[in-house]
Amino acid sequence: MKTALITGASEGIGKAFAQELATRQTNLVLVARSQDKLRTLADELQEQHKIRVEVISQDLILQGACQNLYDRVQDLEIEIDLLINNAGFGDYGAFASRDLQKQLQMIQLNVSALVELTHLFLGQMQSRQQGAIVNVSSMSAFLPIPYMSIYAATKAFVLSFSESLWAENRETGVKILVVCPGPTESNFSEAADFPKVRKRNPSHIPAKEVVEKTLEALNKAEPTIVTGGLGNQVVVNLPRFLPRETVVNLVEKQFKN
């Protein structure tokens, strides 16, 4: 039976990954800051699907956290077949007005932790000539996003980094996929401090749908998937057809409070 490690597994897309993979008889290592939420989810999935679920409470923003997580997995004598780098957060507002420490923590979690965990587990997968890594980016990776400048920049990094790794690993037996969700049902908007008027969006799709589309793309060894329908495909391709200044101005009008 294969094992998946999921960061940010206590809610949203991460929780949906855990639930879907459990139905596919995949053992799980669930990682997030909230021990209680993880334990509740783990107990539920173990009871329903008779799989092994390990819980590791870890704040990946902290120095040495990724190495600690990797060491814990080794101590448990678990081989990770699927790494899902899902943990991340955003922040809404004009850059100069936002808390600098929060912006730096966003870079640490969205970029540095993802890179470190990928490096730690990728080598093992290459030596076994099998395995997969899913990095969760965002459709904002394709566009500069005024009032979410750091978040969009971190997700652009994840997109570029992941697609490069996909090309590097085509002959290693390791699949690399970056998923770029559009608006998804989660607590992302609340955590990012969006204005209330922007939080209620009827176009938000269920996290379960994002997960199902992602696993389909992974099975096909695709490098990238944008979820959420034709409208999102149009948005992410705007920079190909319009001047960058025009694109930034259009996006700024959409995101300005």
N, C-alpha and C positions, 0 to 999 in steps of 0.2 A: 504494500500500500504506500502511495506517495505522500509526501509531506510538504505543505506550503507554509511559509512564514509571511504574515501580513502585518505591516505597521499601520498605526492608526486604525486598529481593528474594532474599536469599541462602538463606533457609530458610522452612519453615512455609507459611503462606498466601501470602506474597509469592512464594515460589519456585513454588508451585502455579499462581498467576496467570501467571507467566512461561511455564511449561510449557504451559498450556492455550492461552494467546494465541498462542504460537508455532505450535501445530497449526492455528490459524486464520489463519496467514500474516500475523501482525502483527509489524512491526518493534518492537524493544524498547530502552529505556534502563533499565538495571538499576542501582539505587542501594542501597548498604549500606556498612557500615564495612569488611567483609572483602573486600579486593581479590582474594584467592586463591579464595574460594568463588564470587564473582561471575564471575571469569574462567573457572573450570571450567564453570560453568553456561552462560555465554555461548558458549564453544567448542562445547559439546554441542548447544545449540539451533541455532547457525549451521550446524553440520555436518548435523544431522538435517532441518532445515526450510528451509535456504537463505534465511534472513532476515538482516537487519542487526541486530546486537546491540551496543550501546555500553555500556560499563561505567564507572560513576563511583563511586569510593570516597569516601564523604563521611559524616562523623559529624554528623547533623542537630541534635545537642544543642549544638554549638559556635556561638558568636556569628557571624553572617554566613554560616552554612553554606547556608541556603536560597537566599540571593541568589547565592552562589557556584555553587550547582547550576544555578540558572536561567541564569546567565551562561554556564556551560559548554554548556548545551543550545543557547543562541543561537549560540555560537561554532561548534558542530557543524552549524548551519543545519538544525536539525530542528524540525518542527512537531509538537507533542504533541496527539494526538487524544483520548487517554484517559490521565488522571492517576489513579493508584491510590495513595492515601495509606494505606499499610499499616504503616509503621514505628511501633513502640510497644512498651512493656513494662509489666509489673506488678511488685508487691512485696507479699509476704505478711507480716503481723504487726501487732501493735497499733501505732498511729500513733506514739505517744510513744517507743516502743522502737526505731523504725527510723531509719536514717541520714537526716538532713534533706536533705543534698545530693542523695541518690538520689531523694527525693520531688520536689525541685525540678526535677531533670533529667527525671523522668517527665512533669511538667507541660509542660516545654519541648518534649519530643519528641511526646507524645500530643496536645497542644493547640496550642502556639505554632507549631511547625514545620508542622503540618497546615494551620493558618490561613494562614500566610505563603505556602506553596506553592500553596494554593488561590487566593489573591488574585493571585499572580504569573501563573498560567497561565489563570485564568478570563477575564480581560480579553481575552486573545488569542482564546480560543474564542468569546466573545461577538462579537468583531469579525468572525469568520468565519461566525458564526451556525451553528456546529456544534462538537461535541465532547462529552466526558463526564468526570465526576469521580466516582470511587468512594472514599468515606471508610470505613475499616474501624473500626467501633466494637466493641461487645460486648453480649451480652444483659444484662450487668451495668449497662448504661446505664439500664435501667428500674428498678433497685433500688439502695438504699444497701447497701453491702457492708462490714460490720464486718470489720476485719483486712485489708481491701483498700480502705480509704476513699478514698485519692487516686486509685487506678486507676479505681474505679467513677465517681468524680466527673469525671475526665477524659473517660471514655467517654460520660457523660451530656451533657457539653458537645458532643462530636462529634455525637451524635444530634440534639440540638436545633439546632445550627448547620447541619447538613446538611439537615435537613427544611426549615428556613427558606430555605436557598439553592435547594432544589428548587422551592419556591413562587415565589421571585423569578425563576427562570429558565425557567418553563414556556413562555414565549413568545420566548425568546432563541435557541432551537435547541440549547441546552446541557442535557444530562441530568445530574442530580445524584442519586446514590444513596448511602445509608448502609446498610452491611451489619453486622448484629449477630449474630456467630456465638455458638453455645453452645460447650461443650467440644469442642476440635478437636485432632487429632493434630499436635503440634508440641513444641518445647522450652520452651513458655511456662511450665509449672509449675516446671521446673528453674531457669529464669532468675528467676522470681519467688520462689524459695526456699520453695516449698511443702513441708510435711512429706511424707515419703516415702509415708505411708499415703494421702495425697490425690492422689498423682501417677498412680497406676494407676486409671484410670477407664474401665470398659468402654463407657461411653456416648460417649466421644470419637469424633467422626466424621472421616473423611479430609478433609484440606485440599482435595483435588480436588473433593469434593462441595460444599464451601462455595463454591468458585470457580464451579462449573457453575451452582449456584442463583443466585449473584450475577449472572452474565452473562445468565441468563434474565430476571431482574428488571430489569436495565438495559435490555435489549432492549424490554421492555414499558413503559419510562419510569416505573417505580414509584419512590416516594420512599424506602421502607424495606423491608428484608427481615431476618427472624430465621431463621437456619438451625438445623437440628438436630432437627426433628420436633415432634410435638404437645406433648410434655412441656415443651419450651422455650417454646412459645406460652402454655401455662398459667402458667408461672413469670413471664413478663414481664407478664402481665395481672393478677397478684395485687394490685398496688396499686389497681386499679380497683374491687375488690370487698371488700378488707379494710382496716381502719384501719392507718395507716402504722406506728403503734407495734407492732401485731401483726406486720406484715410484717418490720420490722427485727429483732424478737425471733426470728422464725423463721429468718431468714437468719443471724443471729449464732450460733445453735445449730449451723447447718450448717458454718460456717466456723471456729468456735473450735477451736483445736488440742487 
